[in-house]
Amino acid sequence: MSIARFEGSFLGDVARLADDAVMECKICWYCYDAAQGDDVRQVDPGTPFSALPEDWRCPQCDGERSQFMVVSQSPAQERVATSGGAGAVTALVQVFREIHATAMKDAPFCNASLAVEAVGFTAWQERQVGILVTPWFMNLVVLPGPGDDLHGYQPGHKRCFGFPSGDYEFLFNVRAPVGPYLACALFSDMGEFASQLHATDVARAAISGLFDPANRAQTDRHAEIQSLRASDVEAMDSSIVDAQDRGVDDEALGHRVETPAREGALSAAPLSGLRLESRREFLTGQRQTPEGE
């Protein structure tokens, strides 16, 4: 009988572990530290977890060593999978399959028709870029290359990458044993996909669109959008002044009379005749156009 492994486990592959890896039993929280060894099994200090005998078990609860999770290890070793190209993609899929099996499978927002799958990963500027499909999201993922300096980055930090179709904002994250990666959300609700084939077809179309320069004209419309927002704010301000001249009170207007800060006004104002495209619509061919075209 197979035993489910928790997120953070070494997935049974000791090649992912550094010699100085500190491992914790997820059952009883016993920690194996290579610097100390194991007195119970007479394992000498300095013995890496990866070098323990095949029949070694937790000396505290007798749990299998596959039930141990990585607590810490040297940063250089944590990035081996990322610098390995295809190995990083495999590790990424394994980690999220484990998350699905142990934490997300019964979540109400998960699409039971879908599975974790990497789609279209390819080499790009010494990096790997592709799409990760899961039952609860679809993300464009960049696995850093050897030339990427991510020193000081923390989960949630943003970085922009320029592709032939335009510039896209990614969020930094790090997860053992994958190491650092950056993700750009395409879908955060997968309920609209009827099957795995449907989801992967959309993912392949998105990757194709990402590298198509013809899409750049559709993604680089910031000046046009900003101009329309400014026009709408001016029209809104004029309507408020006109209403006040006619004696309409603030409560009837439904908002405060004070002119909002410019940046806040631009972000909150509605647009006339333009529906904003989402990133995924640019990439999957579902681009929206100005009304009336």
N, C-alpha and C positions, 0 to 999 in steps of 0.2 A: 504494500500500500504506500503510495507516495504521500509525502508530508508537505503541506503548503508552506512556502517560505515567505517571510515578511520583507517589505521594502527595506533596503539597506543591507540585506544579507549578501554574501559573496557569490550567490547563485551556484554554489558547488564548484566554481572554477578558481582554484588556488592561484592560477597564473595572474589573476587580477590583484593579488595581495602583495603589498610591500613586505620586506623582511621585518620591518618594525611595526607592522599592523597590530593594533590592539583590538581584540575581538570580544564581543559580549554575547552571552547566551540569552536568547530572547525569552526563555522559560523562567530562569531563576536569577538572571542578571550577573552571573559569575563572569568575570573578565579574565581572559587569557592575555598576558603580557609576555611577549617573547623575551624581554629583559629578565623576567623572573622565572620563566619555565613553569613546570608543574611537579610539585613534590609528590603528589599522590601517585602519578604514573612514572615518577623518577625521570622526568624530562628535564634535561639540563638547561640552565639559563642561557639565553642566546639562541634558542631553537625557534625559528619562525613558525607561525601557525601552519603555513603551507608545508612544512617539513614534519608535522606530527604524524605518528603512525596511522594507518588507515582505520584501525579499530579504536582510535582514541575517542573518548566521549567526555562530556562535561563531568568533572570530578565532584561537582556539587549535586547535580540532579540526574546525571546519567543521560542527558540529552545528546542527540547526534550532533556532530560538528557542523552539519549542514544547517543547523538551527542557530548558528552564530551570526552576528551582524558586525559590520565594520564600525568601530567607534572612532578610530583615527588611524591615519598612516601618512607617510611622507607625501607632500604635494606632488613631487615629480612622478611618483608611482600612480597617483590618482589620475594623472593625465595620459597614461599610456594608451588607454582605449581611445581617447580623442585623437591622438596623433597617429593612431593606427588606421584611420580611414574607415574601411568597411567594418573593422572590429568595433568602432564606436557606434556605428549604426545598429549592429547586432546587440550591443550592450543596452542601447537606448530602448530597443524593442523589448528586450528581456525585462528591464526594470519596470516599464509601464504595463507589461503583461502581469507582472507580480503585483503591482499596485491595483490593477483591475481585479485580480483574483482574491486579494486579501482585504481590500478596502472599498472598492467602488462597484463591485459586481451587482449589489442589490440597491444601489442608489437610484432613486426615482428618475433622475435626469439622464441615466445611462440608456443607450439604445441597445437592447438585447440582440438585435440583428447584426451588430457590428463587433469587430475584433480589433486588437492592436496590430497595426501593420505600417511598415515604412514604405513609402512610395516615391519613386523617382529620384533617389539620392544620387548625386553626381558631383564630381570634382569641380570646384569653382574657386579660382584664385587661391590655391593651396588650402582651401577649406572644403567641407562637404556640405551641400545644401540639398534639402528635399522636404518631404511632407510626412509628418507623423499623424496617422489616423488612429483614433481611439473611440470607444463607445461614447465618450463624453466631450471630445473636442477634436478639431483638426487644426494643426499648427504647421506653419512654415518654419523649418528648423535649420539653423546654421551651426555646424560643428567647427570650432575654431581651428585654424592652422598653426603651424609652428611660428609664424611671424606675427601672430596676434598677441598684443600685450594687454592682458586682462588684469594686471596687477591693480589691486584696490577695488575691483568690481565686487559688488554685493548683489545678492538676489533682488531683482526688481529694478536694478539700474538699466538705463536705456542706451541703445546704440543704434545708429542709422547705417544701413547698407544701401549702396546704389547698385541697382540692377538695370539691365537694358530697358525694362518697362517703367522704371521710376525708382524713387527712394522710399524705403520702408523702415519703420521703426520696430526694433526688436527689444525684448526684455531678457536680461541676463539671468541665468540660473545655474546651479551646480548640483549634481546628484551622483553619488557613488553607485557603480564604478564607472559611469560615463565620463565624469569630470564636468567641466564647464560647457554650456551650450547656450544658444540664444534662440528665442522663439517669437514668432509673429502670428497672432491669432487670426485664423480665417473663419472658423465656425466654433462657437462655444456651446451650441446646442445642436446635437446631431439627430434630433427627432425627425427631421425632414428626409432622412435617407432611408429608403426602403430595404436596402441590402448592402452588403460589403462591396459588391461590384459597382453599385451606384456611387458609393463614397470614393472608391479608388479611381473611378473614371473622372470624377470631379477633381480629385487631387492631381491626376495626370494633366488635365486641362489647365489647372492652376500653374503647375510647373512650366508647362509650355508657354503660357501667357507671361510668366515672370521674365522669361528670356526673349520675349518678342518686343523689339524696339517700337513696333507700330502702336503699342499700348501706351507709350510714354505721353503722347498728346492728351490721352484721357486721364492720366494720373497727375500730370503737372498743371493743375488748374487752380492753384492757390490764389493767384492774383485776381482771377475772375470771381472766385467765391468771396474773397475779402471785399472786393468792390461792391458786389451785390449786397453783402451784409451791411456795409457802410451806408449804402443807399436806403436800405430798409430802416436802419436806425434813424437816419435823418427824417424819413417819412413818418416814423413812429413819434419822434420828437415834435414834428409839425402838427400831427393829429392831437397830441396832448395839449399843445398851446392853443389850438383852435377850439378844443373842447372846453378848456378853461375860459376862453373868451366868451363862450356861449353859456357859461355858468354851470357846467357839469362838475359835480364834486368828485373828490379823490376816490371815495368808496365806489361810486358808479363806474369810474374808470378801471377799477380792479387792480391798481398798482400804485406805487408811490410816485409822486410828481417829480421828486428830485431826479435830475439827469444822472443816470448810472455812469460808473467809470467806463471809459471807452472800450477797454479790453473785455470787460464783463458784458457790455452791451452787444459787442460784435458776436460773442459766443452764444448769447441767448436769443438774438433777434431771428425771426423767421426769414426765409429767403423767398423772393418773388420769382416764380417761374423756373426754379432750379431745384431738383431733388439731388441731394448729395449721394454720390456713389460710395459704397463700402469697398474696402480693399479686396474682399473676395469677389465682388462683382466685376472689378477691373480684370481680375485674373481668370475668372471662369466664364467670361463672355456674356455676363448678365448686366452689362453697363447700362445705367440709366441716362437719359438725355433730358435737356431742358424741355419743359412741357410745351406742347404745341408743335414740336419738330416732327 
